[in-house]
Amino acid sequence: MSHQIITDLAKRYTTKHYDPTKHISQEDLDVIYEALRLSPSSINSQPWKFIVTESDEAKQRMHDSFANKFQFNQKHAKAASHIILFAHKTHYTLEDFAKVVDKGIQDGRTQAENREQAFGSFAFAEMNTDKNGDTSHWTKAQTYIALGNLMHTLARLGIDSTPLEGVDHELLSEIFKDELEGYRCDVGLAMGYHHKNEDYNAALPKSRLALENVVTVI
């Protein structure tokens, strides 16, 4: 099939080794950050924070977060150009949603006189809130929407990436306490440019199940 989207997705793969001498340009970073901001979420909740490790000091902290487990991902902390932590709010409240509603009024999406009506969507958040006010199973799911959105964005930009579910949320909560501000991170994304000699995955053919095995049209 000949289509730019398919070309992007066929070319992308999970990078195993990064070239630490190569860095993402600020021009591309601006696109990346805006793509994150524009990611969709349930009821437009946007229950997330995106923490980006760029400085040597931040990369060292990221490296240290693998002290207890998931050491196989530690190599990416310093070799990748950047790592993004996809953090979610574990207790998403009506006050949080009010910020979304009021921004919608500011942007002209919602009329000011319809403000109270706009809160009707929050019923879906309430459906996903337990008796202790925990919404994490729902808010965490939103971060994966942003993750998928960004992975395709990076493919379009010709930037390599590695999704990192192997992160230690407990250590991250300690080491990046000031940046996370109580949000929890269970997934990250390393990004940069693969190492020509060490990234064995770069030259391997892509393998997926046949279309008829995964798509059913009724």
C-alpha positions as CSV (number, residue, x, y, z in Angstrom):
1,M,0.0,0.0,0.0
2,S,1.3,3.4,-0.9
3,H,0.4,6.1,1.6
4,Q,2.5,8.4,3.8
5,I,0.9,7.2,7.0
6,I,1.7,3.6,6.1
7,T,5.2,4.5,5.2
8,D,5.7,6.2,8.6
9,L,4.4,3.3,10.5
10,A,6.3,0.7,8.4
11,K,9.5,2.5,9.0
12,R,9.2,3.0,12.8
13,Y,10.4,0.3,15.2
14,T,11.5,0.1,18.8
15,T,15.1,1.4,19.0
16,K,17.4,-0.8,21.1
17,H,20.5,1.4,21.2
18,Y,20.8,5.2,20.7
19,D,23.7,7.3,19.4
20,P,24.5,9.7,22.3
21,T,26.2,12.1,20.0
22,K,22.9,12.9,18.1
23,H,20.3,15.3,19.5
24,I,16.8,16.3,18.4
25,S,16.7,19.9,17.1
26,Q,14.8,22.6,18.9
27,E,12.6,22.9,15.8
28,D,11.5,19.3,16.0
29,L,11.1,19.5,19.8
30,D,8.7,22.4,19.3
31,V,6.6,20.1,17.1
32,I,6.8,17.2,19.6
33,Y,5.7,19.3,22.5
34,E,2.8,20.8,20.6
35,A,1.8,17.3,19.4
36,L,1.7,16.2,23.1
37,R,-0.5,19.2,24.0
38,L,-2.9,18.4,21.2
39,S,-3.3,14.8,22.1
40,P,-7.0,13.7,22.7
41,S,-8.3,12.4,26.0
42,S,-11.6,11.2,27.4
43,I,-14.0,14.1,27.9
44,N,-11.0,16.3,27.1
45,S,-9.8,15.7,30.6
46,Q,-6.1,16.1,29.9
47,P,-5.2,14.5,33.3
48,W,-1.5,14.4,32.5
49,K,1.9,15.9,32.9
50,F,4.8,15.4,30.5
51,I,8.2,15.6,32.1
52,V,11.1,15.8,29.6
53,T,14.7,14.9,30.5
54,E,17.1,17.0,28.5
55,S,19.9,18.3,30.8
56,D,22.8,16.1,31.9
57,E,21.5,16.5,35.5
58,A,18.0,15.3,34.6
59,K,19.4,12.4,32.5
60,Q,21.5,11.3,35.5
61,R,18.4,11.3,37.7
62,M,16.6,9.2,35.1
63,H,19.6,6.9,35.1
64,D,19.4,6.6,38.9
65,S,15.7,5.7,38.7
66,F,16.6,2.3,37.3
67,A,18.6,1.4,40.5
68,N,16.2,-1.3,41.7
69,K,14.6,-2.8,38.6
70,F,14.2,-2.5,34.8
71,Q,18.0,-2.1,34.4
72,F,17.6,-3.2,30.7
73,N,16.2,0.3,30.0
74,Q,18.8,2.2,32.0
75,K,21.1,2.5,28.9
76,H,18.5,4.8,27.3
77,A,18.6,7.4,30.1
78,K,21.8,9.0,28.9
79,A,22.2,7.7,25.3
80,A,18.7,8.9,24.1
81,S,18.4,12.5,23.1
82,H,15.4,12.9,25.5
83,I,13.1,10.8,27.6
84,I,9.5,11.9,28.2
85,L,7.7,10.7,31.3
86,F,4.0,10.3,30.8
87,A,2.5,11.0,34.2
88,H,-1.2,10.9,35.2
89,K,-3.2,12.4,38.0
90,T,-4.4,9.6,40.2
91,H,-7.3,11.5,41.8
92,Y,-8.9,13.6,39.0
93,T,-11.5,15.9,40.5
94,L,-14.3,18.2,39.5
95,E,-12.0,21.1,40.2
96,D,-9.5,19.7,37.7
97,F,-12.2,19.4,35.1
98,A,-13.3,23.0,35.8
99,K,-9.9,24.2,34.5
100,V,-10.7,22.4,31.2
101,V,-14.2,23.8,31.0
102,D,-12.9,27.4,31.7
103,K,-10.2,27.0,29.1
104,G,-12.8,25.9,26.6
105,I,-14.8,29.1,27.3
106,Q,-11.6,31.1,26.9
107,D,-10.9,29.4,23.5
108,G,-14.5,29.8,22.3
109,R,-15.3,26.1,22.4
110,T,-18.0,26.6,25.1
111,Q,-20.2,29.6,25.5
112,A,-20.0,31.2,29.0
113,E,-23.7,30.8,29.6
114,N,-23.3,27.0,29.0
115,R,-20.6,26.5,31.6
116,E,-22.7,24.5,34.1
117,Q,-24.1,22.3,31.3
118,A,-20.5,21.6,30.2
119,F,-19.9,19.8,33.5
120,G,-22.3,17.1,32.5
121,S,-19.4,15.2,30.9
122,F,-17.8,14.8,34.2
123,A,-20.3,12.0,34.9
124,F,-18.0,9.8,32.9
125,A,-15.1,10.6,35.2
126,E,-17.3,9.8,38.2
127,M,-18.1,6.4,36.7
128,N,-14.3,5.7,36.7
129,T,-13.7,6.9,40.3
130,D,-13.6,4.4,43.2
131,K,-14.9,5.1,46.7
132,N,-11.5,6.5,47.7
133,G,-11.5,9.0,44.8
134,D,-8.9,7.1,42.8
135,T,-9.2,7.5,39.0
136,S,-5.8,6.1,38.1
137,H,-7.0,3.2,35.9
138,W,-8.8,5.8,33.8
139,T,-6.3,8.6,33.8
140,K,-3.4,6.2,33.1
141,A,-5.2,5.0,30.0
142,Q,-5.3,8.6,28.7
143,T,-1.5,8.7,28.7
144,Y,-1.3,5.9,26.3
145,I,-3.4,7.9,23.8
146,A,-0.8,10.6,24.0
147,L,2.0,8.1,23.8
148,G,0.6,6.6,20.5
149,N,0.0,10.0,19.1
150,L,3.6,11.0,19.8
151,M,5.1,7.8,18.4
152,H,3.5,8.5,15.1
153,T,4.6,12.1,15.2
154,L,8.2,11.0,15.8
155,A,8.0,8.6,12.9
156,R,6.8,11.4,10.6
157,L,9.8,13.5,11.8
158,G,12.2,10.7,11.2
159,I,13.0,10.4,14.9
160,D,13.5,7.0,16.6
161,S,11.7,6.0,19.8
162,T,11.4,3.4,22.4
163,P,8.3,3.0,24.6
164,L,9.3,2.3,28.2
165,E,6.8,0.5,30.4
166,G,9.7,-0.7,32.3
167,V,10.0,2.3,34.6
168,D,10.0,2.3,38.4
169,H,7.1,4.6,39.4
170,E,8.1,4.5,43.1
171,L,11.7,5.8,42.5
172,L,10.5,8.2,39.8
173,S,8.1,9.7,42.4
174,E,11.0,10.3,44.7
175,I,13.7,11.4,42.2
176,F,11.3,13.7,40.2
177,K,9.1,14.6,43.1
178,D,9.2,18.4,42.4
179,E,8.4,18.0,38.7
180,L,5.7,15.3,39.1
181,E,3.9,17.2,41.9
182,G,2.0,14.1,43.0
183,Y,1.3,12.7,39.5
184,R,2.3,9.1,38.9
185,C,4.4,7.9,35.9
186,D,4.0,4.3,34.7
187,V,5.3,4.7,31.2
188,G,7.9,6.8,29.4
189,L,9.3,7.3,25.8
190,A,12.9,7.5,24.9
191,M,13.6,9.3,21.6
192,G,16.5,10.3,19.5
193,Y,18.6,8.6,16.8
194,H,19.6,4.9,16.7
195,H,23.2,3.8,16.8
196,K,24.2,2.6,13.4
197,N,26.5,-0.2,14.7
198,E,24.8,-1.3,17.9
199,D,21.1,-1.1,17.2
200,Y,20.4,-4.7,15.9
201,N,16.7,-4.0,15.6
202,A,17.1,-1.3,13.0
203,A,17.8,-3.7,10.1
204,L,15.3,-6.4,11.0
205,P,12.1,-6.7,8.9
206,K,8.8,-5.6,10.5
207,S,6.6,-8.5,11.5
208,R,2.9,-8.3,12.2
209,L,-0.1,-10.7,12.1
210,A,-2.0,-10.7,8.8
211,L,-4.7,-8.1,8.4
212,E,-7.5,-10.7,8.4
213,N,-6.3,-11.9,11.8
214,V,-6.7,-8.6,13.5
215,V,-9.4,-6.6,11.6
216,T,-13.0,-7.8,11.3
217,V,-15.3,-5.8,9.2
218,I,-19.0,-6.5,9.8
